Amino acid sequence: MTKSNASYYVWVLTRSGAPLTTEGPYGPFSFAIAKQNARIAASKGLHDRAVTRGRDPSSKSFMIERRYQAGTGAEVR
């Protein structure tokens, strides 16, 4: 499955960088739409956002693909 047709989710992150399970996840989206939504939400919000592969953070297949900084929407590397 390629990133263009896989299911990706947008999560609000806690200060420690873990998915905030009381809010979200939002999706599923294509990878491009998930990145766009996460960047916009991070730029307008107080918490970082992440694009993840997988919906369940406790799953072995769960992976954060991209992370965006709160307030700026800049990608965190």
Backbone bond lengths (Angstrom), bond angles and torsions (degrees), N, CA, C in turn:
res aa  C-N    CA-C-N  psi(-1)  N-CA   C-N-CA  omega(-1)  CA-C   N-CA-C  phi
1 M - - - 1.454 - - 1.531 108.17 -
2 T 1.295 117.05 131.08 1.461 120.86 179.59 1.515 110.49 -89.87
3 K 1.330 115.68 165.59 1.462 119.74 179.33 1.515 111.39 -64.12
4 S 1.322 117.98 -24.94 1.463 119.97 -177.11 1.520 112.51 -72.44
5 N 1.332 118.50 -27.23 1.457 118.63 -177.87 1.524 113.89 -119.76
6 A 1.319 118.35 5.64 1.460 121.53 178.72 1.520 110.15 -81.79
7 S 1.308 116.60 166.62 1.468 121.26 178.20 1.520 110.23 -95.15
8 Y 1.324 115.34 123.59 1.455 122.75 179.09 1.518 109.61 -123.15
9 Y 1.324 115.25 152.85 1.463 121.79 -176.68 1.522 109.70 -124.89
10 V 1.330 115.64 154.73 1.454 122.18 175.69 1.524 107.70 -110.52
11 W 1.319 115.20 126.56 1.463 122.20 179.99 1.515 110.41 -117.28
12 V 1.314 116.00 146.28 1.459 123.26 165.60 1.522 105.16 -82.97
13 L 1.325 117.77 137.09 1.463 120.95 -178.33 1.522 111.54 -106.28
14 T 1.325 115.46 147.46 1.460 121.33 173.45 1.528 108.31 -74.26
15 R 1.317 117.16 173.23 1.475 120.68 178.58 1.524 111.81 -61.06
16 S 1.324 117.14 -27.42 1.462 120.15 179.39 1.527 112.39 -84.28
17 G 1.339 117.02 -5.01 1.460 120.85 177.84 1.511 115.00 95.28
18 A 1.320 117.54 2.75 1.464 121.09 177.88 1.530 109.96 -84.86
19 P 1.339 117.94 150.74 1.459 119.90 176.20 1.525 111.38 -60.66
20 L 1.315 116.40 132.94 1.455 122.62 178.12 1.521 107.50 -82.15
21 T 1.320 117.32 101.72 1.463 121.54 -171.59 1.520 113.42 -73.52
22 T 1.322 118.48 -8.65 1.462 120.61 177.22 1.524 111.78 -87.51
23 E 1.329 117.18 -6.30 1.462 121.20 177.96 1.518 109.31 -140.29
24 G 1.313 115.73 111.54 1.461 119.85 -179.76 1.513 110.95 101.81
25 P 1.280 117.42 -173.35 1.448 126.83 4.07 1.531 111.48 -80.44
26 Y 1.311 115.26 159.81 1.450 121.80 176.63 1.521 108.07 -103.45
27 G 1.300 116.80 133.36 1.458 121.07 -178.64 1.506 110.66 137.25
28 P 1.277 117.77 -168.49 1.455 128.39 12.57 1.529 112.13 -81.75
29 F 1.337 113.31 153.02 1.456 122.80 178.17 1.527 108.92 -132.33
30 S 1.319 116.05 166.09 1.464 119.54 166.18 1.527 106.50 -68.97
31 F 1.319 117.46 164.12 1.455 121.56 -179.01 1.529 111.10 -59.74
32 A 1.318 117.39 -44.27 1.470 121.17 -178.36 1.524 111.90 -62.88
33 I 1.305 117.89 -43.18 1.474 121.72 -179.63 1.523 110.08 -69.99
34 A 1.334 117.84 -40.31 1.467 120.94 178.41 1.531 110.36 -61.32
35 K 1.339 117.68 -43.66 1.468 120.84 178.37 1.526 110.85 -60.84
36 Q 1.311 116.08 -45.19 1.466 120.58 -179.26 1.525 111.14 -62.68
37 N 1.333 116.80 -46.88 1.466 120.73 -179.81 1.528 111.80 -63.41
38 A 1.319 117.30 -41.73 1.464 120.80 -179.61 1.524 111.24 -65.55
39 R 1.320 116.90 -42.74 1.467 120.96 -179.67 1.525 111.07 -63.56
40 I 1.314 117.13 -45.03 1.462 121.34 -179.94 1.527 110.58 -65.44
41 A 1.330 116.86 -46.10 1.470 120.46 -179.56 1.516 111.31 -63.40
42 A 1.330 117.53 -39.80 1.471 120.55 178.91 1.523 110.41 -65.28
43 S 1.325 117.19 -40.62 1.464 119.49 -177.45 1.519 112.33 -65.83
44 K 1.337 116.62 -25.46 1.466 120.96 -178.41 1.527 112.67 -101.85
45 G 1.334 117.24 -6.91 1.453 119.88 -172.75 1.517 114.73 -110.50
46 L 1.328 114.65 179.25 1.463 122.51 -179.95 1.525 112.83 -97.96
47 H 1.337 116.49 -6.88 1.461 120.87 -177.74 1.517 109.68 -123.24
48 D 1.339 115.58 148.54 1.457 120.32 172.59 1.532 108.64 -62.83
49 R 1.320 115.24 157.36 1.467 121.84 176.79 1.521 108.09 -123.29
50 A 1.326 115.32 153.93 1.452 120.65 178.32 1.513 110.21 -133.96
51 V 1.331 114.89 147.21 1.457 122.17 170.02 1.516 105.44 -100.88
52 T 1.325 116.30 125.51 1.456 119.94 -177.26 1.512 111.51 -122.11
53 R 1.311 113.50 153.42 1.446 120.26 168.44 1.515 104.71 -99.40
54 G 1.296 115.29 117.86 1.455 120.34 -176.51 1.509 111.42 102.90
55 R 1.305 114.78 149.81 1.453 121.94 -175.27 1.526 112.58 -100.29
56 D 1.320 117.35 -22.83 1.459 121.77 -173.53 1.532 110.58 -107.71
57 P 1.346 117.85 109.84 1.465 120.25 -178.13 1.526 114.87 -60.45
58 S 1.322 117.86 -19.99 1.465 119.84 -179.92 1.531 112.34 -87.76
59 S 1.319 117.70 -4.47 1.457 122.11 179.87 1.530 110.69 -77.93
60 K 1.321 116.48 146.19 1.465 121.00 177.74 1.524 111.77 -65.19
61 S 1.325 117.39 -26.13 1.462 120.62 -178.11 1.530 112.91 -85.76
62 F 1.334 118.32 -5.95 1.460 122.47 -179.96 1.523 109.52 -67.29
63 M 1.341 116.77 132.24 1.460 120.42 -179.20 1.528 109.90 -149.87
64 I 1.323 116.16 133.38 1.459 120.57 173.75 1.520 107.45 -81.41
65 E 1.325 116.14 119.39 1.466 122.23 -178.40 1.529 112.10 -89.95
66 R 1.332 117.28 -39.71 1.460 122.59 -179.40 1.520 108.43 -144.05
67 R 1.322 115.71 151.08 1.466 121.00 176.96 1.522 107.70 -134.58
68 Y 1.334 116.16 138.98 1.460 121.95 -177.08 1.525 109.82 -125.34
69 Q 1.316 115.86 138.31 1.458 123.16 -174.13 1.526 112.19 -80.26
70 A 1.332 115.36 135.55 1.462 121.78 177.26 1.515 110.03 -62.50
71 G 1.311 115.45 141.99 1.457 120.85 176.87 1.510 115.28 88.08
72 T 1.344 117.04 -31.00 1.466 119.82 -178.44 1.527 112.88 -118.87
73 G 1.317 117.54 -30.07 1.453 121.46 -175.76 1.514 112.60 77.42
74 A 1.343 117.50 8.37 1.461 121.44 179.35 1.523 110.30 -71.60
75 E 1.319 116.19 143.37 1.464 119.97 177.76 1.519 109.28 -70.53
76 V 1.329 116.30 132.89 1.468 123.23 178.11 1.517 107.60 -94.25
77 R 1.287 116.97 129.33 1.477 120.77 -179.63 1.500 110.67 -108.88
